[in-house]
Amino acid sequence: MEDAGSAQVINTVTTNRRKHRVRIALSVDFDAVSAHLGTGKHPDNNMSDYSQGIFAGKIGALRLLRLFKKLGLADKMTWFIPGHSMETFPAEVKQIVESGCEIGLHGYSHEGAYQMTEEQESDVLRKCIDLATNLTGKKPIGYRAPLYQIRETTISLLEKNGFEY
C-alpha cells in the first residue's frame, strides 16, 4: 500500500510541473574610449589603449550590432552607453538606437561613484539623461554603474530621476 501511495504522490508531482522558460538578459557596455578616461585612467595608458577605444566605437560596436540583427536580437537588447561615447560616436550610436534596442546610462566618462562628490554625480547623471533623451526621444530608465560602483547617493539620485533599474 505504501508503494502505491508513494507512486501516486510522485505521479501528481510530475504531472503538475510547469514548463519553465529560460530568460536571458543581453546587454552591451559601449565604453569605447571612456573606459580609459574614468575608472580605467592610469598613467601607463598609451595611444594603443585609446586606439582600442576608437576601434571599439567605430568598428566593434557596429560589428556587434550587425551580429545581433542577424540573430534577431538587436531590438531585444540593452546598450549601456556612457555620455562620452554618445558624443564621440554619434553616427554609431544613432544606428544602435535605430535598431530598436533600449539605451541605458553608464556614466559620462566611465567615472566611478567614489571619484565624485554627490553634486558632481548629480551633474553627470543629469547630463547623460539629457544626452540619451535627445538621442532616443525618451528618458532612460536603466542604469549600470561604471565599474559597478554605487553608493547610497547613487541610489537616491536614480530614484529621484525615475530610473527603474
DSSP file with accessible surface (Angstrom, degrees, kcal/mol):
  #  RESIDUE AA STRUCTURE BP1 BP2  ACC     N-H-->O    O-->H-N    N-H-->O    O-->H-N    TCO  KAPPA ALPHA  PHI   PSI    X-CA   Y-CA   Z-CA
    1    1 A M     >        0   0  207      0, 0.0     4,-2.2     0, 0.0     5,-0.2   0.000 360.0 360.0 360.0 -41.4    0.0    0.0    0.0
    2    2 A E  H  >  +     0   0  168      1,-0.2     4,-2.6     2,-0.2     5,-0.2   0.908 360.0  52.2 -61.0 -40.2    2.8    2.4    0.9
    3    3 A D  H  > S+     0   0  139      1,-0.2     4,-2.6     2,-0.2    -1,-0.2   0.919 109.0  49.3 -63.6 -40.2    4.3    1.9   -2.5
    4    4 A A  H  > S+     0   0   64      2,-0.2     4,-2.2     1,-0.2    -1,-0.2   0.914 112.0  48.6 -65.1 -41.9    1.1    2.7   -4.3
    5    5 A G  H  X S+     0   0   32     -4,-2.2     4,-2.1     2,-0.2    -1,-0.2   0.914 112.2  48.6 -64.8 -41.1    0.6    5.8   -2.3
    6    6 A S  H  X S+     0   0   67     -4,-2.6     4,-2.7     1,-0.2     5,-0.2   0.918 110.6  51.0 -64.1 -42.3    4.1    7.0   -2.9
    7    7 A A  H  X S+     0   0   58     -4,-2.6     4,-2.7    -5,-0.2    -1,-0.2   0.898 108.8  51.8 -63.2 -38.8    3.7    6.3   -6.6
    8    8 A Q  H  X S+     0   0  134     -4,-2.2     4,-2.3     2,-0.2    -1,-0.2   0.921 110.6  47.8 -65.4 -41.1    0.5    8.3   -6.7
    9    9 A V  H  X S+     0   0   93     -4,-2.1     4,-2.6     2,-0.2     5,-0.2   0.948 112.6  48.6 -64.3 -45.5    2.2   11.3   -5.0
   10   10 A I  H  X S+     0   0  109     -4,-2.7     4,-2.7     1,-0.2     5,-0.2   0.941 111.0  50.8 -60.9 -44.0    5.2   11.2   -7.4
   11   11 A N  H  X S+     0   0   97     -4,-2.7     4,-2.2    -5,-0.2    -1,-0.2   0.918 110.1  49.9 -60.9 -41.4    2.8   11.0  -10.3
   12   12 A T  H  X S+     0   0   69     -4,-2.3     4,-1.3     1,-0.2    -1,-0.2   0.931 111.6  48.6 -63.6 -42.8    0.9   14.0   -9.1
   13   13 A V  H  < S+     0   0   80     -4,-2.6     4,-0.3     1,-0.2     3,-0.3   0.935 113.5  45.9 -64.7 -44.6    4.1   16.0   -8.6
   14   14 A T  H >< S+     0   0   64     -4,-2.7     3,-0.8     1,-0.2    -1,-0.2   0.871 112.4  49.5 -71.7 -32.4    5.4   15.2  -12.1
   15   15 A T  H 3< S+     0   0   91     -4,-2.2    -1,-0.2    -5,-0.2    -2,-0.2   0.742 109.2  52.9 -79.5 -18.6    2.2   15.9  -13.9
   16   16 A N  T 3< S+     0   0  116     -4,-1.3    -1,-0.2    -3,-0.3    -2,-0.2   0.378  80.0 122.6 -96.2   5.6    1.7   19.2  -12.2
   17   17 A R    <   -     0   0  178     -3,-0.8     2,-0.3    -4,-0.3    -3,-0.0  -0.448  57.6-135.2 -68.8 137.6    5.1   20.6  -13.1
   18   18 A R        -     0   0  198     -2,-0.1     2,-0.4     1,-0.0    -2,-0.1  -0.694  19.9-114.6 -88.5 145.1    5.1   23.8  -15.1
   19   19 A K        -     0   0  201     -2,-0.3     2,-0.4     1,-0.0    -1,-0.0  -0.669  33.2-142.9 -78.2 129.4    7.4   24.1  -18.0
   20   20 A H        -     0   0  167     -2,-0.4     2,-0.4     0, 0.0    -1,-0.0  -0.766   3.9-145.1 -97.2 139.3   10.0   26.8  -17.3
   21   21 A R        -     0   0  187     -2,-0.4     2,-0.4     2,-0.0     0, 0.0  -0.839  17.0-127.9 -99.4 139.7   11.3   29.1  -19.9
   22   22 A V        -     0   0  130     -2,-0.4     2,-0.4     2,-0.0     0, 0.0  -0.724  25.4-164.7 -85.5 131.1   14.9   30.2  -19.8
   23   23 A R        -     0   0  193     -2,-0.4     2,-0.4     2,-0.0    -2,-0.0  -0.970   4.4-170.1-120.4 137.7   15.2   34.0  -19.9
   24   24 A I        -     0   0  132     -2,-0.4     2,-0.6     2,-0.0    -2,-0.0  -0.982  16.4-142.2-128.8 135.7   18.5   35.8  -20.6
   25   25 A A        -     0   0   97     -2,-0.4     2,-0.5    52,-0.0    52,-0.1  -0.873  20.2-164.4 -96.4 121.1   19.3   39.4  -20.3
   26   26 A L        +     0   0   67     -2,-0.6    52,-1.6    50,-0.4     2,-0.3  -0.926  19.1 155.2-108.3 129.3   21.6   40.6  -23.1
   27   27 A S  E     -a   78   0A  44     -2,-0.5     2,-0.4    50,-0.2    52,-0.2  -0.980  27.6-150.0-150.5 159.6   23.4   43.9  -22.8
   28   28 A V  E     -a   79   0A  22     50,-1.9    52,-3.3    -2,-0.3     2,-0.7  -0.993  11.9-144.1-130.3 136.9   26.5   45.7  -24.1
   29   29 A D  E     -a   80   0A  46     -2,-0.4     2,-1.5    50,-0.2     3,-0.3  -0.925  13.1-158.3 -97.2 112.8   28.6   48.3  -22.3
   30   30 A F        +     0   0    7     50,-2.5     4,-0.2    -2,-0.7    55,-0.1  -0.507  36.5 147.5 -90.8  67.0   29.6   50.7  -25.1
   31   31 A D    >   +     0   0   34     -2,-1.5     3,-1.5     1,-0.2     4,-0.4   0.882  12.1 154.7 -72.1 -41.8   32.6   52.1  -23.2
   32   32 A A  G >  S-     0   0   12     -3,-0.3     3,-0.7     1,-0.3     4,-0.2  -0.194  78.8 -10.6  48.6-124.5   34.9   52.7  -26.2
   33   33 A V  G >  S+     0   0   16     20,-0.4     3,-2.4     1,-0.2     4,-0.3   0.822 125.9  75.7 -72.8 -29.9   37.4   55.5  -25.2
   34   34 A S  G X> S+     0   0    0     -3,-1.5     3,-1.8     1,-0.3     4,-1.6   0.793  81.0  69.9 -58.3 -27.0   35.5   56.4  -22.0
   35   35 A A  G <4>S+     0   0   24     -3,-0.7     5,-0.9    -4,-0.4    -1,-0.3   0.796 102.0  45.9 -61.4 -24.9   36.9   53.3  -20.2
   36   36 A H  G <45S+     0   0   34     -3,-2.4     6,-0.3    -4,-0.2    -1,-0.3   0.398 109.2  56.3 -97.4   2.1   40.3   54.9  -20.3
   37   37 A L  T <45S+     0   0   60     -3,-1.8    -2,-0.2    -4,-0.3    -1,-0.1   0.752 116.2  18.9-101.3 -33.9   39.1   58.3  -19.0
   38   38 A G  T ><5S+     0   0    4     -4,-1.6     3,-1.9    71,-0.2    73,-0.3   0.579 134.0   1.3-104.0-104.0   37.4   57.4  -15.8
   39   39 A T  T 3 5S+     0   0   36     71,-3.1    -3,-0.1     1,-0.3    72,-0.1   0.760 134.3  50.5 -65.0 -23.8   37.9   54.2  -13.8
   40   40 A G  T 3 <S+     0   0   30     -5,-0.9    -1,-0.3    -6,-0.3     2,-0.2   0.353  78.1 125.9 -95.6   6.7   40.4   52.9  -16.3
   41   41 A K    <   +     0   0  151     -3,-1.9    -4,-0.1     3,-0.0    -5,-0.1  -0.477  31.7 159.9 -68.7 129.9   42.6   56.1  -16.3
   42   42 A H    >   -     0   0  100     -6,-0.3     3,-2.2    -2,-0.2    -2,-0.0  -0.992  51.4-120.8-151.0 144.8   46.1   55.2  -15.5
   43   43 A P  T 3  S+     0   0  122      0, 0.0    -1,-0.1     0, 0.0    -2,-0.0   0.764 113.1  58.9 -59.6 -23.6   49.5   56.9  -16.0
   44   44 A D  T 3  S+     0   0  124      2,-0.0    -3,-0.0    -3,-0.0     2,-0.0   0.506  76.5 118.0 -85.0  -4.3   50.6   53.9  -18.1
   45   45 A N    <   -     0   0   34     -3,-2.2     2,-0.2    -9,-0.1    -4,-0.0  -0.383  45.5-176.2 -59.5 141.9   47.8   54.2  -20.6
   46   46 A N    >>  -     0   0   85     -2,-0.0     4,-1.6     1,-0.0     3,-0.8  -0.727  43.9 -81.7-132.4-176.4   49.2   54.9  -24.0
   47   47 A M  H 3> S+     0   0  150      1,-0.3     4,-2.7    -2,-0.2     5,-0.2   0.818 124.1  61.9 -61.1 -29.8   48.0   55.6  -27.6
   48   48 A S  H 3> S+     0   0   66      2,-0.2     4,-2.2     1,-0.2    -1,-0.3   0.902 102.0  51.5 -62.3 -41.1   47.3   51.9  -28.1
   49   49 A D  H <> S+     0   0   34     -3,-0.8     4,-1.5     2,-0.2    -2,-0.2   0.937 113.3  43.6 -60.6 -46.1   44.8   51.9  -25.3
   50   50 A Y  H  X S+     0   0   64     -4,-1.6     4,-2.2     1,-0.2    -2,-0.2   0.867 109.6  57.3 -69.2 -33.7   43.0   54.9  -26.8
   51   51 A S  H  X S+     0   0   72     -4,-2.7     4,-2.8     1,-0.2    -1,-0.2   0.898 103.9  53.0 -62.2 -40.1   43.2   53.4  -30.3
   52   52 A Q  H  X S+     0   0  111     -4,-2.2     4,-2.5     1,-0.2    -1,-0.2   0.903 108.6  50.7 -61.1 -39.9   41.4   50.3  -29.0
   53   53 A G  H  X S+     0   0    4     -4,-1.5     4,-2.1     2,-0.2   -20,-0.4   0.904 110.3  48.1 -65.1 -39.9   38.7   52.5  -27.7
   54   54 A I  H  X S+     0   0   88     -4,-2.2     4,-2.9     2,-0.2     5,-0.3   0.926 111.2  50.9 -67.2 -41.3   38.3   54.3  -31.0
   55   55 A F  H  X>S+     0   0  100     -4,-2.8     4,-3.0     1,-0.2     5,-2.2   0.934 109.5  51.4 -59.6 -44.3   38.2   50.9  -32.8
   56   56 A A  I  <>S+     0   0   36     -4,-2.5     5,-2.6     3,-0.2    -1,-0.2   0.902 114.6  43.4 -59.3 -41.8   35.5   49.7  -30.4
   57   57 A G  I  <5S+     0   0    0     -4,-2.1    -2,-0.2     3,-0.2    -1,-0.2   0.894 124.2  32.3 -72.6 -40.6   33.5   52.8  -31.1
   58   58 A K  I  <5S+     0   0  101     -4,-2.9    -2,-0.2    -5,-0.2    -3,-0.2   0.835 138.9   6.8 -88.3 -35.1   33.9   53.0  -34.9
   59   59 A I  I  X5S+     0   0   67     -4,-3.0     4,-2.1    -5,-0.3    -3,-0.2   0.785 121.5  53.8-116.1 -55.4   34.1   49.3  -35.8
   60   60 A G  I  ><S+     0   0   18     -5,-2.2     4,-2.4     1,-0.2     5,-0.2   0.893 107.0  50.7 -58.5 -46.0   33.5   46.9  -32.9
   61   61 A A  H  ><S+     0   0    5     -5,-2.6     4,-2.4    -6,-0.3    -1,-0.2   0.908 112.1  47.8 -61.5 -40.4   30.1   48.3  -31.9
   62   62 A L  H  > S+     0   0   23      2,-0.2     4,-2.5    -6,-0.2    -1,-0.2   0.853 108.9  54.2 -72.0 -31.9   28.7   48.1  -35.4
   63   63 A R  H  X S+     0   0  143     -4,-2.1     4,-2.2     2,-0.2    -1,-0.2   0.928 110.6  46.8 -62.8 -45.0   30.0   44.5  -35.8
   64   64 A L  H  X S+     0   0   67     -4,-2.4     4,-2.9     2,-0.2    -2,-0.2   0.928 110.9  52.1 -60.9 -44.3   28.1   43.6  -32.7
   65   65 A L  H  X S+     0   0    4     -4,-2.4     4,-2.4     1,-0.2    -2,-0.2   0.922 109.3  49.1 -59.7 -44.9   25.0   45.4  -33.9
   66   66 A R  H  X S+     0   0  152     -4,-2.5     4,-2.6     1,-0.2    -1,-0.2   0.909 112.0  49.6 -60.3 -43.0   25.2   43.5  -37.3
   67   67 A L  H  X S+     0   0   79     -4,-2.2     4,-2.1     2,-0.2    -2,-0.2   0.941 110.6  49.1 -61.3 -46.2   25.5   40.2  -35.4
   68   68 A F  H  <>S+     0   0   26     -4,-2.9     5,-3.4     1,-0.2     6,-1.1   0.885 112.1  49.1 -63.4 -37.1   22.6   41.0  -33.1
   69   69 A K  H ><5S+     0   0  114     -4,-2.4     3,-1.4     4,-0.2    -1,-0.2   0.934 109.2  52.0 -65.5 -45.3   20.5   41.9  -36.2
   70   70 A K  H 3<5S+     0   0  181     -4,-2.6    -2,-0.2     1,-0.3    -1,-0.2   0.876 112.9  45.3 -58.7 -37.6   21.4   38.7  -37.9
   71   71 A L  T 3<5S-     0   0  104     -4,-2.1    -1,-0.3    -5,-0.2    -2,-0.2   0.430 115.4-115.6 -86.5  -0.8   20.4   36.7  -34.9
   72   72 A G  T < 5S+     0   0   38     -3,-1.4    -3,-0.2    -4,-0.3    -2,-0.1   0.777  88.9 107.6  72.3  27.5   17.2   38.7  -34.5
   73   73 A L    > < +     0   0   50     -5,-3.4     3,-2.3    -6,-0.2     4,-0.3   0.529  39.1  97.5-110.9 -12.2   18.3   40.1  -31.1
   74   74 A A  G >  S+     0   0    6     -6,-1.1     3,-0.8     1,-0.3    -5,-0.1   0.848  89.3  43.4 -53.7 -40.2   19.0   43.7  -31.9
   75   75 A D  G 3  S+     0   0   92      1,-0.2    -1,-0.3    -7,-0.2    -2,-0.1   0.404 109.1  59.4 -88.8   6.1   15.7   45.0  -30.7
   76   76 A K  G <  S+     0   0  143     -3,-2.3   -50,-0.4    25,-0.1    -1,-0.2   0.255  92.9  86.4-112.5   9.3   15.7   42.8  -27.5
   77   77 A M    <   -     0   0    5     -3,-0.8    25,-2.7    -4,-0.3     2,-0.4  -0.634  65.0-135.1-111.0 167.2   18.9   44.2  -26.0
   78   78 A T  E     -ab  27 102A  20    -52,-1.6   -50,-1.9    -2,-0.2     2,-0.6  -0.989  12.0-160.2-121.0 129.2   20.1   47.0  -23.8
   79   79 A W  E     -ab  28 103A   1     23,-2.7    25,-2.5    -2,-0.4     2,-0.7  -0.960   7.7-153.3-105.9 119.3   23.1   49.0  -24.7
   80   80 A F  E     -ab  29 104A   9    -52,-3.3   -50,-2.5    -2,-0.6    25,-0.2  -0.861  22.5-173.2 -92.9 114.4   24.5   50.9  -21.7
   81   81 A I  E     - b   0 105A   0     23,-2.5    25,-0.8    -2,-0.7    26,-0.1  -0.938  20.7-135.2-121.5 120.5   26.3   53.9  -23.2
   82   82 A P     >  -     0   0    0      0, 0.0     4,-1.9     0, 0.0     3,-0.5  -0.372  28.2-117.4 -63.7 149.2   28.5   56.4  -21.4
   83   83 A G  H  > S+     0   0    0     24,-2.2     4,-2.3     1,-0.2     5,-0.2   0.863 114.5  59.7 -56.9 -37.2   27.8   60.0  -22.4
   84   84 A H  H  > S+     0   0   35     24,-2.4     4,-2.6     1,-0.2    -1,-0.2   0.911 105.5  48.2 -59.4 -42.2   31.3   60.4  -23.8
   85   85 A S  H  > S+     0   0    0     -3,-0.5     4,-2.4    23,-0.4    -1,-0.2   0.885 108.6  54.6 -66.4 -37.3   30.6   57.6  -26.3
   86   86 A M  H  < S+     0   0    5     -4,-1.9    -2,-0.2     1,-0.2    -1,-0.2   0.911 116.1  38.0 -61.0 -41.2   27.2   59.2  -27.2
   87   87 A E  H  < S+     0   0   84     -4,-2.3    -2,-0.2    -5,-0.2    -1,-0.2   0.828 119.7  45.6 -80.6 -32.3   29.0   62.4  -28.1
   88   88 A T  H  < S+     0   0   61     -4,-2.6    -2,-0.2     1,-0.2    -3,-0.2   0.816 124.4  30.1 -81.9 -31.2   32.2   60.9  -29.6
   89   89 A F     X  +     0   0    4     -4,-2.4     4,-2.6    -5,-0.2     5,-0.2  -0.451  69.7 151.9-126.0  58.6   30.4   58.3  -31.8
   90   90 A P  H  > S+     0   0   73      0, 0.0     4,-2.4     0, 0.0     5,-0.1   0.871  73.2  50.9 -63.5 -37.1   27.1   59.9  -32.7
   91   91 A A  H  > S+     0   0   57      2,-0.2     4,-1.8     1,-0.2     5,-0.1   0.916 113.5  45.4 -67.1 -39.8   26.6   58.1  -36.0
   92   92 A E  H  > S+     0   0   15      2,-0.2     4,-2.0     1,-0.2    -1,-0.2   0.920 113.4  49.2 -69.2 -42.4   27.3   54.7  -34.5
   93   93 A V  H  X S+     0   0    0     -4,-2.6     4,-2.9     1,-0.2     5,-0.2   0.900 107.1  56.5 -64.1 -37.8   25.0   55.4  -31.5
   94   94 A K  H  X S+     0   0  122     -4,-2.4     4,-2.7    -5,-0.2    -1,-0.2   0.920 106.7  49.2 -59.9 -42.2   22.3   56.5  -33.9
   95   95 A Q  H  X S+     0   0   81     -4,-1.8     4,-0.8     2,-0.2    -1,-0.2   0.895 110.7  50.5 -64.5 -38.2   22.5   53.2  -35.7
   96   96 A I  H ><>S+     0   0    0     -4,-2.0     3,-0.9     2,-0.2     5,-0.8   0.944 111.6  47.4 -63.5 -47.4   22.2   51.4  -32.3
   97   97 A V  H ><5S+     0   0   33     -4,-2.9     3,-1.9     1,-0.2    -2,-0.2   0.925 108.0  56.1 -59.8 -43.1   19.2   53.5  -31.3
   98   98 A E  H 3<5S+     0   0  130     -4,-2.7    -1,-0.2     1,-0.3    -2,-0.2   0.698  91.2  73.4 -66.1 -16.2   17.6   52.8  -34.7
   99   99 A S  T <<5S-     0   0   18     -3,-0.9    -1,-0.3    -4,-0.8    -2,-0.2   0.651 112.2-115.3 -71.4 -13.9   17.9   49.0  -34.1
  100  100 A G  T < 5 +     0   0   49     -3,-1.9    -2,-0.1    -4,-0.3    -3,-0.1   0.492  68.2 138.9  93.8   4.5   15.1   49.3  -31.6
  101  101 A C      < -     0   0   13     -5,-0.8     2,-0.3     1,-0.1    -1,-0.2  -0.197  58.0 -99.9 -74.7 171.6   17.1   48.4  -28.5
  102  102 A E  E     -b   78   0A  57    -25,-2.7   -23,-2.7    38,-0.0     2,-0.5  -0.725  29.0-144.1 -89.8 144.0   16.9   50.0  -25.1
  103  103 A I  E     -b   79   0A  13     -2,-0.3    39,-0.4   -25,-0.2    38,-0.4  -0.949  19.9-178.0-110.0 123.4   19.5   52.6  -24.2
  104  104 A G  E     -b   80   0A   0    -25,-2.5   -23,-2.5    -2,-0.5    39,-0.2  -0.805  28.2-104.7-113.9 161.6   20.6   52.7  -20.6
  105  105 A L  E     +bc  81 143A   1     37,-2.6    39,-2.6    -2,-0.3     3,-0.1  -0.554  29.0 176.2 -88.7 153.7   23.1   55.0  -18.9
  106  106 A H        -     0   0    1    -25,-0.8     4,-0.4     1,-0.7    39,-0.1  -0.253  56.4 -84.7-149.3  45.1   26.6   54.1  -17.9
  107  107 A G        -     0   0    4    -25,-0.1   -24,-2.2   -26,-0.1    -1,-0.7  -0.198  45.7 -91.8  77.8-174.3   28.2   57.4  -16.6
  108  108 A Y  S    S+     0   0   48    -26,-0.3   -24,-2.4   -25,-0.2   -23,-0.4   0.807 114.1   5.5-101.3 -60.1   29.7   60.0  -18.8
  109  109 A S  S    S-     0   0   27    -26,-0.1   -71,-0.2   -25,-0.1   -72,-0.1  -0.150 112.4 -91.4-118.5  38.9   33.4   59.1  -18.9
  110  110 A H  S    S+     0   0   14     -4,-0.4   -71,-3.1   -72,-0.2     2,-0.2   0.836  70.7 169.1  57.8  36.2   33.2   55.8  -17.0
  111  111 A E        -     0   0   18    -73,-0.3     2,-0.2   -72,-0.1    -1,-0.2  -0.536  32.3-122.6 -79.3 143.6   33.8   57.6  -13.7
  112  112 A G    >   -     0   0    0     -2,-0.2     3,-1.8     1,-0.1     4,-0.3  -0.562  18.9-117.5 -83.1 152.5   33.3   55.7  -10.5
  113  113 A A  G >  S+     0   0    4     36,-0.5     3,-1.4    33,-0.4     8,-0.1   0.854 114.3  56.7 -57.4 -34.4   30.9   57.0   -7.9
  114  114 A Y  G 3  S+     0   0  153      1,-0.3    -1,-0.3    36,-0.0    36,-0.0   0.552  95.5  65.5 -80.1  -4.7   33.7   57.3   -5.4
  115  115 A Q  G <  S+     0   0  107     -3,-1.8     2,-0.3     2,-0.1    -1,-0.3   0.505 102.4  57.2 -86.9  -6.9   35.7   59.6   -7.7
  116  116 A M  S <  S-     0   0   26     -3,-1.4     2,-0.1    -4,-0.3     0, 0.0  -0.875  78.5-119.0-127.0 158.1   33.0   62.3   -7.4
  117  117 A T     >  -     0   0   76     -2,-0.3     4,-2.7     1,-0.1     5,-0.2  -0.399  43.6-103.1 -78.5 168.3   31.1   64.4   -4.9
  118  118 A E  H  > S+     0   0  109      1,-0.2     4,-2.4     2,-0.2     5,-0.2   0.909 124.5  52.2 -61.4 -38.5   27.4   64.0   -4.7
  119  119 A E  H  > S+     0   0  141      2,-0.2     4,-2.5     1,-0.2    -1,-0.2   0.922 110.2  47.6 -65.0 -42.5   26.9   67.2   -6.7
  120  120 A Q  H  > S+     0   0   96      2,-0.2     4,-2.7     1,-0.2     5,-0.2   0.921 110.6  51.9 -63.5 -42.1   29.3   66.0   -9.4
  121  121 A E  H  X S+     0   0    7     -4,-2.7     4,-2.4     1,-0.2    -2,-0.2   0.915 110.7  48.4 -60.8 -41.4   27.5   62.7   -9.6
  122  122 A S  H  X S+     0   0   35     -4,-2.4     4,-2.7     2,-0.2    -1,-0.2   0.916 111.3  50.0 -64.3 -43.0   24.1   64.5   -9.9
  123  123 A D  H  X S+     0   0   92     -4,-2.5     4,-2.5     2,-0.2    -2,-0.2   0.912 111.4  48.4 -62.9 -43.4   25.5   66.7  -12.7
  124  124 A V  H  X S+     0   0   33     -4,-2.7     4,-2.5     2,-0.2     5,-0.2   0.935 112.6  48.3 -63.2 -45.4   26.9   63.8  -14.6
  125  125 A L  H  X S+     0   0   11     -4,-2.4     4,-2.6    -5,-0.2    -2,-0.2   0.940 112.1  48.8 -61.7 -45.6   23.6   61.9  -14.3
  126  126 A R  H  X S+     0   0   98     -4,-2.7     4,-2.4     1,-0.2    -1,-0.2   0.927 111.6  49.5 -60.7 -45.3   21.6   64.9  -15.5
  127  127 A K  H  X S+     0   0   92     -4,-2.5     4,-2.4     1,-0.2    -1,-0.2   0.926 113.2  46.6 -60.0 -44.9   23.9   65.5  -18.5
  128  128 A C  H  X S+     0   0    1     -4,-2.5     4,-2.7     2,-0.2     5,-0.3   0.869 109.1  53.9 -69.8 -35.5   23.7   61.8  -19.5
  129  129 A I  H  X S+     0   0    0     -4,-2.6     4,-2.7    -5,-0.2     5,-0.2   0.941 111.1  47.3 -59.7 -46.0   19.9   61.8  -19.1
  130  130 A D  H  X S+     0   0   75     -4,-2.4     4,-2.5     2,-0.2    -2,-0.2   0.920 112.2  49.2 -62.4 -44.7   19.7   64.8  -21.4
  131  131 A L  H  X S+     0   0   30     -4,-2.4     4,-1.8     2,-0.2    -2,-0.2   0.946 115.0  43.4 -59.6 -49.8   22.1   63.2  -24.0
  132  132 A A  H  X S+     0   0    0     -4,-2.7     4,-2.6     2,-0.2     6,-0.4   0.901 113.1  51.8 -66.0 -39.3   20.1   59.9  -24.1
  133  133 A T  H  X S+     0   0   40     -4,-2.7     4,-2.7    -5,-0.3    -1,-0.2   0.919 110.1  49.2 -63.9 -42.2   16.8   61.6  -24.2
  134  134 A N  H  < S+     0   0  136     -4,-2.5    -1,-0.2    -5,-0.2    -2,-0.2   0.859 115.1  45.4 -64.4 -35.1   17.9   63.8  -27.1
  135  135 A L  H  < S+     0   0   61     -4,-1.8    -2,-0.2    -5,-0.2    -1,-0.2   0.872 127.2  24.8 -74.6 -40.1   19.1   60.7  -28.9
  136  136 A T  H  < S-     0   0   40     -4,-2.6    -2,-0.2     2,-0.3    -3,-0.2   0.619  95.3-123.5-103.8 -19.2   16.2   58.4  -28.3
  137  137 A G  S  < S+     0   0   68     -4,-2.7     2,-0.3    -5,-0.3    -4,-0.1   0.484  85.5  76.5  84.6   0.5   13.3   60.7  -27.8
  138  138 A K  S    S-     0   0  146     -6,-0.4    -2,-0.3    -5,-0.2    -1,-0.2  -0.997  87.1-102.8-144.3 151.6   12.5   59.2  -24.4
  139  139 A K        -     0   0   98     -2,-0.3    -9,-0.1     1,-0.1   -10,-0.1  -0.473  43.5-113.2 -71.9 135.0   14.1   59.4  -20.9
  140  140 A P        -     0   0    8      0, 0.0   -36,-0.1     0, 0.0    -1,-0.1  -0.362  26.1-173.0 -68.6 150.2   16.2   56.4  -20.0
  141  141 A I        +     0   0   59    -38,-0.4    23,-2.2    22,-0.1    24,-1.8   0.416  61.6  74.3-118.8  -6.2   15.0   54.1  -17.2
  142  142 A G        -     0   0    0    -39,-0.4   -37,-2.6    22,-0.2     2,-0.4  -0.868  52.5-178.9-115.1 146.8   18.1   51.8  -16.9
  143  143 A Y  B     -c  105   0A  37     22,-0.8     2,-0.5    -2,-0.3   -37,-0.2  -0.993  11.5-170.0-144.2 130.6   21.5   52.5  -15.3
  144  144 A R        -     0   0   59    -39,-2.6     3,-0.1    -2,-0.4    -2,-0.0  -0.985  30.0-128.1-119.2 119.0   24.6   50.4  -15.0
  145  145 A A    >   -     0   0    8     -2,-0.5     3,-2.5     1,-0.1     5,-0.1  -0.409  28.1-105.6 -67.5 133.2   27.2   51.9  -12.7
  146  146 A P  G >  S+     0   0    2      0, 0.0     3,-2.0     0, 0.0   -33,-0.4  -0.392 107.7   1.0 -57.2 133.9   30.7   52.2  -14.2
  147  147 A L  G 3  S-     0   0   93      1,-0.3     3,-0.1   -35,-0.1    -2,-0.1   0.704 121.3 -85.2  55.3  20.2   32.8   49.6  -12.6
  148  148 A Y  G <  S+     0   0  166     -3,-2.5     2,-0.7     1,-0.2    -1,-0.3   0.750  84.7 153.2  56.6  27.9   29.6   48.6  -10.7
  149  149 A Q    <   +     0   0   54     -3,-2.0   -36,-0.5     5,-0.0     2,-0.3  -0.787   9.7 155.7 -91.6 113.4   30.4   51.3   -8.1
  150  150 A I        -     0   0   79     -2,-0.7     2,-0.3    -3,-0.1   -36,-0.0  -0.938  16.7-175.4-130.5 157.2   27.3   52.6   -6.4
  151  151 A R    >>  -     0   0   52     -2,-0.3     4,-1.8   -38,-0.0     3,-0.6  -0.847  48.5 -86.0-138.2 176.8   26.7   54.3   -3.1
  152  152 A E  H 3> S+     0   0  167     -2,-0.3     4,-2.4     1,-0.3     5,-0.2   0.882 127.1  54.9 -57.5 -38.0   23.6   55.4   -1.2
  153  153 A T  H 3> S+     0   0   31      1,-0.2     4,-2.6     2,-0.2    -1,-0.3   0.869 104.1  55.7 -65.2 -33.6   23.7   58.8   -3.0
  154  154 A T  H <> S+     0   0    3     -3,-0.6     4,-2.5     2,-0.2    -1,-0.2   0.944 108.7  46.8 -61.7 -47.3   23.7   57.0   -6.4
  155  155 A I  H  X S+     0   0   73     -4,-1.8     4,-2.6     1,-0.2     5,-0.2   0.923 112.0  50.6 -62.5 -43.3   20.6   55.1   -5.5
  156  156 A S  H  X S+     0   0   65     -4,-2.4     4,-2.7     1,-0.2    -1,-0.2   0.919 111.1  48.7 -60.9 -43.4   18.9   58.3   -4.2
  157  157 A L  H  X S+     0   0    8     -4,-2.6     4,-1.7     2,-0.2    -1,-0.2   0.901 111.3  49.8 -64.3 -41.1   19.7   60.1   -7.5
  158  158 A L  H  <>S+     0   0   24     -4,-2.5     5,-2.6     2,-0.2    -2,-0.2   0.926 113.0  46.0 -63.7 -45.2   18.4   57.2   -9.6
  159  159 A E  H ><5S+     0   0  140     -4,-2.6     3,-1.7     1,-0.2    -2,-0.2   0.934 111.0  52.9 -62.1 -44.8   15.2   57.1   -7.7
  160  160 A K  H 3<5S+     0   0  162     -4,-2.7    -1,-0.2     1,-0.3    -2,-0.2   0.830 110.6  48.4 -60.3 -32.4   14.8   60.9   -7.8
  161  161 A N  T 3<5S-     0   0   19     -4,-1.7    -1,-0.3    -5,-0.2    -2,-0.2   0.245 119.4-106.7 -97.1  12.0   15.2   60.8  -11.6
  162  162 A G  T < 5 +     0   0   47     -3,-1.7    -3,-0.2     1,-0.2     2,-0.2   0.676  58.3 162.5  78.8  21.0   12.7   58.0  -12.2
  163  163 A F      < -     0   0   21     -5,-2.6    -1,-0.2    -6,-0.2   -21,-0.2  -0.485  26.6-161.7 -73.2 143.7   15.1   55.1  -13.0
  164  164 A E              0   0  148    -23,-2.2   -22,-0.2     1,-0.3    -1,-0.1   0.678 360.0 360.0 -96.4 -27.0   13.5   51.6  -12.7
  165  165 A Y              0   0  110    -24,-1.8   -22,-0.8    -7,-0.1    -1,-0.3  -0.981 360.0 360.0-154.1 360.0   16.7   49.7  -12.5
